[in-house]
């Protein structure tokens, strides 16, 4: 889309392997808008016919206009004072007239003078919503000093509403940018920039929300301009760029042009220095979670608050974990809804569901484990009770948001307890089910038997509570040469008719206890007799070597003879 002020234009098609034909009111783009002081005209471009087709027009007195390419909205300033703004929305080859609205001027102006300049208006998309930003140099309230930025929300449907006011507490010359959903107000007199975040909690006065600075005012980072010239001159040191120059021209959302020096910049917000400018960790998290590239900075903050000299209280740590898991939970729920929609299937009349976008604000258990907790537990200087408290606080937060805790977090708790010989605490955590039952956890407990003998029984108890862990229980008992205990367990759950005879005979033979082997062998002979009417083993059971061993030790006569009922 092209915005022009001219009443007459010549266009030239640039098409490969075609004559370059010049003609009037023709362009290679699909649509074009002409704006004059008397109205707006929307044309469809027909390059093949070298002509334009008028789609829609509107007669309206226009003082100035503004265009937002992100939202495809044109804003026209109308009326004598210029403070009645008429937006038009362009989409799919159509022009829609949105509801006009009036900008509240700070004082009663002269009736015949244009009072609202385009220099004091900006349009930008903030958190997915289109806003018109009005730089009001004098507040409407008598008890307030300095300029302010008023944000009008401009929806596609419905009326435009004044929602936010950014308090500047300064006077002079200003310019506006919007970067990473932050409103950045440049103040020329002090050569500083002020940052506002409308997502953070402000003061609601019943009509609008008043916002203060998120951070102390800061200057844009100095920039060195290389010196151009002959080879003998280029060895000179770069020249510092003049910041907040009167020759600067600002374009939305994040462009700054220095007309005098011939440079164009993109404005960026560096998150790392902000960590030290916002001491309130809860507010810092609220701020960082809204930023585009926040993950590694947030993980760095989490590590920092667990270490000296910036170690936070458990209350602060809990607040940070809760804020992270709140975002994590919202993403998991969105993923679940998306998967359910796919499974249920969408009718052809409905558009397919959109997969939720995983932003950097989604910090999951793997992120925290890898970059924060596992590193933290390796630090020898950290008090072990504080260490355990932090681990349990993160698990508490996950449980609070009904997020399934991954077994590696429980394993980290157990390893940390063992490392500091806190076996009594480990026993309590397991006894009172602070650590949820799982097969990996039970296996980890088994490995601790040599340093903490009760861990073996704790592991078995855990496996018994897991209705799906019967095979694991049998394997554990057999590995400990507790063959009879394994057989009693499998009989107790009614699975003794399907278990492998060879597996149990192998385990019994490894114990080198002949009477135990006799007992196990006799059990399976009796099972064979009961199930098939013959005590012998089938070839498919591969028990030939065990039959030979039985004969060697106890003789052929000890084998059971088939009985008939």
Secondary structure, DSSP 8 states (H G I E B T S, - for coil): --EE--SS-EEE---TTS---EEES--SSSEEEEEETTEEEEEEEETTTTEEEEEEEEE---SEEEEETTTTEEEEEESSSS-EEEEEEEETTEEEE---EE---SS---TTS----GGGEEEEEETTEEEEEEEESS-SSTT--S-EEEEEE--SSS--EEEEEEE----S-EEEEEETTEEEEEETTTTEEEEE-TTS--EE-SSSEEE--SS--B-----EE---S-TTTTTS--EE--TT-TTEEEETTTEEEETTTTEEEE----SGGGGGT---HHHHHHHHTTSTT-HHHHHHHHHHTTSTTS---HHHHHHHHHHHHHHHHHHHHHHHHHHHHHHH---TTS---------TT---HHHHIIIIIHHHTT-TTS-HHHHHHHHHHHHHHHHHTT----HHHHHHHHHHHHHTT-HHHHHHHHHTTSS---HHHHHHHHHTTTT-THHHHHHHHHHHHSTT-HHHHHHHHHHTT-HHHHHHHHHHTT-TTSS-HHHHHHHHHHTT-HHHHHHHHHHHHHHHHHHHS--S--GGG--HHHHHHHHHHH-GGGS------
